[in-house]
Amino acid sequence: MIKVIISVIVVLSIGLLIIKNKSKIGSDDACLCTEILVNESFVDKKEKMPSVKKCLSSFKNFENAHFECIKSIPLDHHKIKIDSHRSI
């Protein structure tokens, strides 16, 4: 009986973690949230739009979403090699 109760508690806690993680928007979606949060009419109608509510709960405002978006873009610049024997 105790094993059954422990199993049920473990399954319920795993289920709650899955549901909680699905409701949050990841940092990869920050750029999409910047597009949503920059539009004032979307923010004004946030009660009718679940995506706007998720963006606001994940990033709080446009500036935070924009900052996360910028951090998610890889900016590795490769070195440019110039051949001095060639003319441009």
Summary of the structure (lengths in Angstrom):
residues: 88
radius of gyration: 22.5
end to end distance: 81.2
largest distance: 83.2
contacts: 177
relative contact order: 0.13
helix: 67%
strand: 0%
